[in-house]
Amino acid sequence: MDNVVTSRPIRARRTILAVPGSSERFIAKSRTMDVDALFLDLEDAVAPPVKEASRQSIVDALNDPQGWRAPTVTYRVNDWSTPWTTMDVMEVVGGAGAHVDCVVLPKVTGADQVKALDLVLTQAEQAAGLPVGRIGLELQIEEARGLLHVAEIAAASPRTESLVYGPGDWMASMGMQTLNVGSQPPGYVGDAFHHVQMTILVAARAHGLQAIDGPFVGIRDLEGFRTSASSSAALGYDGKWVLHPSQVEAGMEIFTPPATDVERARRIVEAYQHATAEAGGAVGAIVVDDEMVDGAGLAVARATLAKAR
């Protein structure tokens, strides 16, 4: 097939701003935000009576020549249990697909849902005269069935660029005793989200995808946001959804490798490459900054440099 995209671009997703697709005010504000990415929402942030009208609002916003500072612009459709998913794709991609980088699919519970969206997207791209496969997918894991099938979900489409942990619906589906989305449930000793976050992360990395942490809804609780973001960043996540300008600066800082780590990673890579060459003695392990470095240490250093890029 001619005019088919077969490779995915590498995108920074340290902070991803959620923007209600029904709100002209929030859309206008989002244009000036210094985030890596944003999504215009047709799902949770839009009330059912205005979901269909909000499609045209998103089309108009995407076609506005003013654009966004964010280099990556996506939108979230409604999940497959609703009556809106297919037309969310056909109308928005048909009306403004050239300005859409990815489609976010919420509440994914199986690979069949991803394949279905891929097929609908293909038809929408063809109808709009766009290269087939240009628009990527971001898939939200938000309940038990999705987590059980996350590996198959991650492998279901070559369009997929990231897996996204959805803490709100996850907490609800598990029956966790808290109303503060993204916060640890009171009374639990340890990290109640570690299993779900690590499982999503493993599936993402096994299939060459990014792993994104979901929102922390306490927009005035910057310390709580920092705690949540720092935990997922330490685990290996690539970024986090943000709901308010107050969260952006902290998110960008937390998911950007420190300059000292980047510089040390460069020294490790350079020293190891020299040491393993014949000119350097062809050794398999070296000492850098008083720490042993072998092939595994080299892999960690390269991963740090990749995130820095």
C-alpha positions in Angstrom: 0.0 0.0 0.0 1.4 3.4 -0.9 1.6 6.4 1.4 1.9 4.2 4.6 3.8 5.2 7.7 5.7 2.3 9.2 7.8 3.9 11.9 6.9 5.9 14.9 8.5 9.2 15.9 10.2 9.7 19.3 8.3 12.2 21.3 9.0 13.8 24.7 6.1 13.2 27.1 7.5 14.5 30.5 4.3 16.5 31.0 1.0 15.9 29.2 -1.7 18.5 29.8 -5.4 17.4 30.0 -7.7 19.9 28.3 -11.5 19.7 28.2 -12.6 19.6 24.6 -15.8 21.4 25.4 -14.1 24.5 26.9 -12.9 27.3 24.7 -11.3 29.0 27.7 -9.2 26.0 28.6 -8.3 25.3 25.0 -7.1 28.9 24.6 -5.1 28.7 27.8 -3.5 25.4 26.7 -2.0 27.1 23.6 0.5 29.0 25.8 1.5 26.2 28.1 5.1 25.0 28.1 4.3 21.3 28.2 5.7 18.5 26.0 2.2 17.3 25.0 -1.5 17.8 25.5 -4.7 16.0 24.8 -8.1 17.6 24.0 -10.6 15.5 25.8 -13.9 14.0 24.7 -14.1 11.5 27.5 -14.3 12.2 31.3 -13.9 16.0 31.1 -16.9 16.4 28.7 -20.5 15.9 29.8 -22.6 13.4 27.8 -25.0 16.0 26.4 -22.2 18.0 24.7 -19.9 15.2 23.6 -21.0 15.3 20.0 -20.9 19.1 19.8 -17.4 19.0 21.4 -16.0 17.1 18.4 -16.5 20.1 16.2 -15.0 22.3 18.9 -11.9 20.2 18.8 -11.8 20.2 15.0 -12.0 24.0 15.0 -9.3 24.3 17.7 -7.0 22.0 15.8 -7.5 23.9 12.5 -6.8 27.2 14.2 -3.5 28.6 12.7 -2.5 29.9 16.2 -1.5 26.3 17.2 0.2 25.3 20.4 3.6 25.7 22.1 3.4 22.0 22.9 5.1 20.0 20.1 2.7 17.0 20.5 -1.1 17.5 20.2 -3.5 14.6 20.7 -7.1 14.0 21.7 -8.9 11.4 23.7 -11.9 9.6 22.4 -14.6 7.8 24.4 -14.0 4.2 25.2 -15.6 1.3 23.3 -18.3 0.7 25.9 -20.0 4.0 24.8 -21.8 4.8 21.6 -19.4 7.6 20.6 -16.0 6.0 19.8 -16.2 5.5 16.1 -17.6 8.9 15.3 -15.1 10.5 17.7 -12.5 9.2 15.3 -14.2 9.8 12.0 -15.3 13.4 12.7 -12.2 14.7 14.3 -9.7 12.9 12.0 -11.9 13.7 9.0 -12.0 17.3 10.0 -8.5 18.0 11.3 -6.5 14.8 11.1 -3.5 16.6 9.7 -3.0 18.3 13.1 -3.5 15.2 15.3 -0.4 13.4 16.4 -2.1 10.6 18.4 -5.4 9.3 19.6 -5.8 8.4 23.3 -8.0 5.4 23.9 -9.3 5.1 27.5 -10.3 2.0 29.5 -8.6 -0.5 27.3 -9.3 -4.0 28.4 -8.1 -6.1 25.5 -6.1 -6.2 22.3 -9.3 -6.5 20.2 -10.2 -2.9 21.2 -6.8 -1.6 20.0 -7.1 -3.5 16.7 -10.6 -2.1 16.2 -9.4 1.5 16.8 -6.5 0.9 14.4 -8.9 -0.2 11.7 -11.2 2.8 12.2 -8.2 5.1 12.2 -7.0 3.6 8.9 -10.4 4.2 7.3 -10.5 7.8 8.7 -7.0 8.5 7.4 -7.8 7.1 4.0 -11.0 9.1 3.7 -9.1 12.3 4.7 -6.3 11.7 2.3 -3.7 11.2 5.1 -0.8 8.8 5.2 -2.1 5.5 6.8 -0.5 4.9 10.1 0.7 8.5 10.7 -1.6 9.0 13.7 -0.3 7.1 16.7 -2.1 5.5 19.7 -1.8 6.1 23.5 -3.6 3.4 25.5 -4.9 3.8 29.0 -4.9 0.8 31.4 -7.5 1.6 34.0 -8.9 -1.6 35.4 -8.2 -5.2 36.3 -9.0 -6.7 32.9 -6.7 -4.3 31.2 -3.9 -5.1 33.5 -4.3 -8.8 33.0 -4.0 -8.4 29.2 -1.5 -5.5 29.2 1.2 -7.4 27.3 -1.3 -8.3 24.4 -2.6 -4.7 24.5 0.9 -3.3 24.1 1.6 -5.6 21.1 -1.8 -5.1 19.3 -0.9 -2.2 17.0 2.2 -0.7 15.4 0.6 2.7 15.9 1.0 2.5 19.7 3.5 4.9 21.3 2.7 4.7 25.0 0.8 3.0 27.8 -0.8 5.2 30.3 -1.7 4.3 33.9 -5.2 5.6 34.8 -5.3 5.9 38.6 -8.8 7.2 39.0 -10.7 4.3 37.4 -8.1 1.9 38.7 -8.7 2.9 42.3 -12.5 2.8 41.7 -12.3 -0.7 40.1 -10.2 -2.0 43.0 -12.5 -0.6 45.7 -9.7 1.5 47.3 -10.9 3.5 50.2 -10.0 7.0 49.1 -11.5 9.8 47.0 -8.1 11.5 46.2 -7.1 10.3 42.8 -3.4 9.6 42.6 -2.9 9.7 46.4 -2.0 6.6 48.4 -5.1 5.3 50.2 -5.0 6.1 54.0 -4.1 3.2 56.2 -2.1 1.3 53.6 1.5 0.7 54.5 3.7 0.8 51.4 2.9 1.8 47.8 -0.6 0.6 46.7 0.1 1.4 43.1 3.5 -0.3 42.7 2.1 -3.6 41.2 0.0 -1.9 38.5 2.6 0.7 37.6 5.4 -1.9 37.4 3.3 -4.3 35.3 2.4 -1.5 32.8 6.1 -0.4 32.7 7.3 -3.9 32.0 4.8 -4.3 29.2 5.7 -0.9 27.7 9.5 -1.6 27.8 9.0 -5.1 26.4 7.4 -3.6 23.3 9.5 -0.5 22.9 6.8 1.9 24.3 6.8 4.8 26.7 5.1 4.5 30.1 3.1 7.5 31.3 1.8 8.1 34.8 -1.8 9.4 35.2 -3.0 12.5 36.9 -2.7 13.7 40.5 -6.0 15.6 41.1 -4.9 17.7 44.1 -4.0 20.8 42.0 -3.2 22.8 45.1 -1.2 20.1 46.7 2.1 20.6 45.0 4.0 18.5 47.5 1.6 15.6 46.9 2.1 16.0 43.2 5.9 15.9 43.6 5.7 12.8 45.7 3.5 11.0 43.2 5.6 12.1 40.2 9.0 11.4 41.8 7.8 7.9 42.7 6.9 7.0 39.1 9.9 8.8 37.7 12.2 6.8 40.0 10.5 3.6 38.8 11.3 4.5 35.2 8.2 6.3 33.8 8.7 8.8 31.0 6.2 11.4 32.2 2.9 12.3 33.8 -0.4 13.9 33.0 -0.9 17.4 34.5 -4.2 19.1 35.2 -3.1 22.6 36.2 -0.3 25.1 35.4 1.0 24.7 39.0 2.0 21.1 38.2 3.9 21.8 34.9 7.2 23.1 36.2 7.5 20.4 38.8 6.7 17.7 36.3 9.2 18.9 33.7 11.9 19.0 36.4 11.1 15.6 37.9 11.0 13.8 34.5 14.2 15.4 33.2 17.4 13.6 34.1 19.6 15.8 36.3 22.5 17.4 34.5 25.0 15.7 36.8 23.5 12.3 35.9 23.6 13.1 32.2 27.2 14.1 32.4 28.2 11.0 34.4 26.3 8.8 31.9 28.3 10.4 29.0 31.6 9.6 30.9 30.5 6.0 31.5 29.6 5.5 27.8 32.9 7.1 26.6 35.0 5.3 29.1 33.4 1.9 28.5 33.7 2.2 24.7 37.4 3.0 25.0 38.0 0.2 27.6 36.3 -2.5 25.6 38.2 -1.6 22.4 41.5 -3.2 21.7 43.3 0.1 22.2 41.9 0.3 25.7 42.8 -3.3 26.6 39.5 -5.0 25.6 38.3 -5.2 29.2 34.7 -6.0 30.1 34.4 -4.1 33.4 35.8 -0.7 34.4 35.7 1.7 37.3 34.0 5.1 36.8 33.6 7.5 39.8 34.6 4.7 42.2 31.9 2.4 40.9 32.2 -0.8 38.9 30.6 -0.5 35.4 30.0 -3.5 33.1 27.6 -4.1 30.3 24.5 -3.7 32.6 25.9 -0.3 33.8 26.4 0.7 30.3 22.8 0.0 29.4 21.6 2.2 32.4 23.9 5.0 31.2 22.6 4.8 27.7 19.0 4.8 28.9 19.7 8.0 30.9 21.1 9.7 27.8 18.1 8.6 25.7 15.8 10.2 28.2 17.9 13.4 28.2 17.5 13.6 24.4 
